[in-house]
Amino acid sequence: MAPGGEVPVRASEGEPRLVLSGVAKSYGRRRVLNGVDLTVRAGSLVGVVGENGAGKSTLLRVMVGELTPDGGEVRRGGEVGYCPQETVLNPLLTIAQHLELFRVAYRLPDAARARELLAEFGCADRLDQRAGTLSGGTRQKLNLVLALMHDPPLLVLDEPYQGFDWDTHQRFWRLARALRDRGQSVVVVSHLVHDLGHFDAVHHLRDGVLREGVPAA
């Protein structure tokens, strides 16, 4: 397999949904990823943590296919739902218009799942509100809903609870567990370490290498 090559993965329950093997990435002379290995299986909730500047954003972009690695192999099993830290919202569009835009992009027959998710986050009554008038936390809720509404088998979420109040934070983790229990694979990338108890497995990115386990203090 050529460097940066991608091979489709056929995933069923418990089988790999995302596999990174020996993934490397440099910017000029700076090596950011130095042989990263990671396997995310169906029905798992996986955390990737690391300090700011550790290379988490680069790793995340490689995971979802936004960035081609210099070396190694990336395999994905099916569609990916990607929730970036920066929202993908148009401030002039309403919530309802965002749902319709993404419904068409995902080729969904309706936006029923998105409306269910909005209700879970307490936003079902804000469909006619423009994104530019929403609070930071509510924009992040919509950002997350847009990533989840097509029910992809693999979800990669970058700091997904940023700006959430405590109640919404708890709702997020209930939803993440429910998705995991339905057989979806959920990867949460964060610099925070206080949520480690929610994960089935935790990986710590340091010095360009991903190591399993809780990072040392």
C-alpha positions in Angstrom: 0.0 0.0 0.0 1.4 3.4 -1.0 1.9 6.0 1.7 -1.3 7.7 2.7 -3.3 5.0 0.9 -6.8 4.1 2.0 -8.5 0.7 2.0 -12.2 0.3 2.6 -13.2 -1.7 5.7 -16.3 -3.8 5.8 -17.4 -3.4 9.4 -19.9 -5.5 11.4 -20.5 -5.6 15.1 -17.2 -5.5 16.9 -15.1 -5.2 13.8 -12.9 -2.2 13.0 -14.6 0.9 11.8 -11.3 3.0 11.8 -7.8 1.7 11.5 -4.7 3.8 11.5 -1.4 2.0 10.9 2.0 3.7 11.2 0.5 7.1 10.2 3.1 9.9 9.9 2.7 13.6 9.1 5.2 16.4 8.9 5.0 20.1 8.2 8.4 21.0 6.8 11.0 19.6 9.2 8.5 19.4 12.1 7.2 15.8 12.6 3.7 16.0 14.1 2.6 12.4 13.8 5.3 9.7 14.1 3.9 6.3 13.4 0.4 6.5 14.9 -1.5 3.3 15.4 -5.2 3.2 16.3 -8.1 0.7 15.9 -11.7 1.8 16.7 -14.2 -1.0 16.7 -17.9 -1.0 16.2 -19.8 -0.3 19.4 -17.0 1.6 21.1 -16.6 5.0 22.7 -13.0 6.1 22.4 -11.2 9.1 23.7 -8.1 10.8 22.2 -6.5 13.3 24.5 -3.5 15.5 24.4 -2.2 18.9 25.3 -2.7 21.9 23.1 -0.2 21.7 20.3 0.3 17.9 20.6 -1.1 17.3 17.1 -4.7 16.4 17.8 -6.1 18.5 15.0 -3.7 17.0 12.5 -4.6 13.5 13.7 -8.3 14.3 13.6 -8.1 15.6 10.0 -6.3 12.4 9.0 -9.0 10.3 10.6 -11.8 11.9 8.7 -9.9 12.2 5.3 -9.4 15.9 5.3 -5.7 15.5 5.3 -3.5 12.8 3.6 -0.7 11.4 5.8 2.9 11.3 4.5 3.1 7.7 5.4 1.1 4.8 6.8 -2.4 3.6 6.1 -5.9 4.8 7.0 -8.9 2.5 6.7 -12.5 3.5 7.4 -15.7 1.4 7.5 -18.5 3.4 5.9 -19.5 7.0 6.3 -18.0 9.3 8.8 -19.8 11.9 10.9 -17.4 14.7 11.6 -18.1 17.5 14.2 -15.2 20.0 14.0 -14.4 22.3 16.8 -15.2 25.3 14.6 -18.9 25.4 13.7 -19.8 24.9 10.1 -22.9 27.2 10.4 -24.0 30.0 8.2 -25.1 32.9 10.5 -27.8 34.0 8.0 -29.6 30.7 7.9 -32.1 29.4 10.4 -31.8 26.1 12.2 -34.5 24.7 9.9 -32.6 25.8 6.9 -29.4 24.2 8.1 -31.3 20.9 8.6 -32.7 21.1 5.0 -29.3 22.0 3.6 -27.6 19.0 5.2 -30.6 16.7 4.5 -30.1 17.3 0.8 -26.3 16.9 1.2 -26.7 13.6 3.0 -29.5 12.5 0.6 -31.9 11.8 3.4 -35.6 11.4 2.9 -36.4 13.7 5.8 -34.8 15.5 8.8 -36.6 13.4 11.4 -33.4 12.2 13.1 -32.1 15.8 13.3 -35.3 17.0 14.9 -35.0 14.1 17.5 -31.5 15.2 18.3 -32.5 18.9 18.6 -35.2 17.8 21.0 -32.7 15.9 23.1 -30.7 19.0 23.4 -33.7 21.2 24.2 -33.6 23.2 20.9 -36.7 21.9 19.2 -38.5 25.2 19.6 -35.8 27.3 17.9 -36.1 26.1 14.3 -36.9 29.6 12.9 -33.9 31.2 14.7 -30.9 32.3 12.7 -27.6 30.7 13.6 -26.0 34.1 14.0 -28.3 35.0 16.9 -27.7 31.7 18.8 -25.5 31.5 21.9 -22.2 29.7 21.6 -23.5 26.7 23.3 -26.5 26.4 21.1 -24.4 26.8 18.0 -22.3 23.9 19.2 -25.5 21.8 19.7 -26.5 22.5 16.1 -23.0 21.8 14.9 -23.2 18.4 16.6 -26.7 17.6 15.3 -25.5 18.2 11.8 -22.7 15.7 12.2 -25.0 13.1 13.6 -28.2 13.5 11.6 -27.4 10.9 8.9 -26.5 8.2 11.6 -23.1 7.3 10.3 -21.3 4.2 11.6 -18.3 6.2 12.6 -18.4 9.6 14.5 -15.3 11.8 15.0 -16.0 14.7 17.4 -13.6 17.5 18.1 -14.2 19.1 21.5 -18.0 18.5 21.0 -19.2 19.8 24.3 -17.4 23.1 24.2 -19.7 25.8 25.5 -22.2 23.4 27.0 -23.7 24.0 30.4 -23.7 21.1 32.9 -27.1 19.8 31.9 -26.2 19.7 28.2 -22.8 18.2 29.0 -24.6 15.3 30.8 -27.1 15.0 27.9 -24.1 14.7 25.5 -22.6 11.8 27.3 -26.0 10.0 27.6 -26.3 10.4 23.8 -22.7 9.2 23.2 -23.4 6.1 25.2 -26.7 5.5 23.4 -24.9 5.7 20.0 -22.2 3.3 21.2 -24.8 0.9 22.5 -26.5 1.0 19.0 -23.3 -0.2 17.5 -21.9 3.1 16.3 -18.3 4.0 16.9 -17.6 7.3 18.6 -14.2 9.0 18.8 -14.0 12.1 21.0 -10.9 14.3 20.6 -10.2 16.6 23.5 -7.5 18.3 25.6 -9.6 17.8 28.7 -8.9 14.8 30.9 -11.7 15.0 33.5 -14.2 13.0 31.3 -12.0 9.9 31.0 -14.5 7.7 32.9 -17.0 7.9 30.0 -14.8 6.0 27.6 -14.3 2.4 26.8 -10.7 3.2 25.9 -8.5 6.3 26.1 -5.4 7.1 24.0 -3.0 9.9 24.8 -1.1 11.7 22.0 2.4 12.9 22.9 5.5 13.4 20.9 3.7 12.3 17.8 2.8 8.9 19.1 -0.6 7.6 20.4 -0.4 5.6 23.5 -3.2 3.7 25.2 -4.0 4.7 28.7 -4.6 7.7 31.0 -1.9 10.4 30.5 0.6 10.8 33.3 0.1 13.8 35.5 
